[in-house]
């Protein structure tokens, strides 16, 4: 067997398992959803009424910071702030 063949075989043999990241792998309690109106209020404060109206058209009624991270970032909200319990007082503004 050539060195390359051995390396290929070893590589595939010792590949770490792929972690499960689908929503189905988490219990219901682990999913955090925030009412859209609370998110809109925060966007109004940070980005103004125009962005809040745009967000109102795009965000679902209940916002999951993990699932909707891209949308939150688009409107100036760091999803990690929401998930970590509200750095910088964001949690208090959202009622957490």
Residue pairs with C-beta under 8 A, 6 or more apart in sequence:
1 9
23 31
23 67
31 64
32 64
32 65
32 66
32 82
32 83
33 62
33 63
33 64
34 62
34 63
34 64
34 65
34 82
34 94
35 61
35 62
35 63
36 56
36 59
36 60
36 61
36 62
36 63
38 93
38 94
38 95
39 55
39 59
39 63
39 72
39 75
39 77
39 94
40 52
40 55
40 56
40 59
41 52
41 93
42 77
42 90
42 93
42 94
43 51
43 52
43 55
43 75
43 76
43 77
44 51
44 52
45 93
46 76
46 77
47 75
47 76
51 75
51 76
54 75
55 71
55 75
58 71
58 74
59 68
59 71
59 75
60 68
63 71
63 72
65 72
65 79
65 80
65 82
65 83
66 79
66 83
68 79
69 79
72 78
72 79
72 82
73 79
80 87
81 87
81 88
81 90
82 90
82 91
82 94
85 91
85 96
86 92
86 93
86 94
86 96
